[in-house]
Amino acid sequence: MFKKADWIFVALAVLVVVGVSLLPSPRDQNPPVPGTPDHRALTVEQDCLHCHLAGGVRPLPARHPKRQDCFRCHRRMGGGVSGDRINGIMKGVAGQGMG
């Protein structure tokens, strides 16, 4: 059977997992994607780069991480399909064969 030390280890491991899962995600602390018509029309994250690259209409600030997975940190407004959901759908479609 389990020893007392085993139960203590399991309890501590569960506490760590629960504690980490309760930490706020970057998506909770970052501003959402604006609800403007241009932003609502976005279907893939790479579309963000049309305006937000250096030299674009609204380039990202220098302190912004150089990433291209915008929807990981910025949630979409208006109850639309999330970026994670869009990415999952697109991966599923791309993974299906033609027959």
Summary of the structure (lengths in Angstrom):
residues: 99
radius of gyration: 20.1
end to end distance: 53.0
largest distance: 65.5
contacts: 180
relative contact order: 0.12
helix: 52%
strand: 2%
